[in-house]
Amino acid sequence: AGIESEAADVNEPSPKAAAPVNDPSPRAMSPEERQVAALAFTAEHSVLMMALGGVWSASLVRTSLFLGVLSAAGVALGFAAQAGAERTDFIVLTLVVLLVVLFLGVTTFVRLVQLQREAVVYIAGQNRIRHFFAESAPTIRPYFILPAHDDPPAMYRSVGTGMNRRPPRYPLLNMIAQTQGIVGVITGVVAASIAGLALSWTSPLISWL
């Protein structure tokens, strides 16, 4: 009963929900038009699902690459420190390595944000297609587990979003918990480390501040 009620709730538009499309209702179409539209939307849904999977795979690859380079940089610097490198040489080496990591972190963050935007578009498209089928055959609406609208509450209840019943109360914390947020925080720490090392030549006290 709980699952059925949640499925029914998620497919009810919120008071502020806008119509997914500006086209007439599917009920206004002729049977032939609905049949053609159903075939087209079925194919489109498969394309969107494959595109969404590609976005998630690209996000995983870019994040894994960044974290792998960061870990390798830490190991390399650890070996350099154990080898007894001079302080000045070690700082220069560390700056060069961290600058490379910073570049990779910034580019990874930017790419993850782009991928997230793509994912939102694909998820909204899937929800609109689901809306078409729900409007074409209202009796199947209760059987849809995923939303059939593209308003914010529905988007946060869609695939890959954590299945929240409502938008997060603290959007900033929610963004930090996402993959791009984690990469952004780590990249910020790397940037702060570079600034501290650069200032260490001026004064050890300034570098710690």
Buried (B, 14 or more C-beta within 10 A) or exposed (E): EEEEEBBEEBBEBEEEBEEBEEEEEBEEBEEEEBEEBBEEBEEBBEEBBEBBEBBBEBBEEBBEEBBEBBEEBEEEBEEBEEEEBEEEEBBBBBBEBBEEBBEBBBEBBEBBBBBBEBBBBBBBBBBBBBBBBBBBEEEEBEEBEBBBBBBEBBBBBBBEBEEEEEEBEEEEEBBEEBBBBBBBEBBEEBBEBBEBBEBBEEEEEEBEE
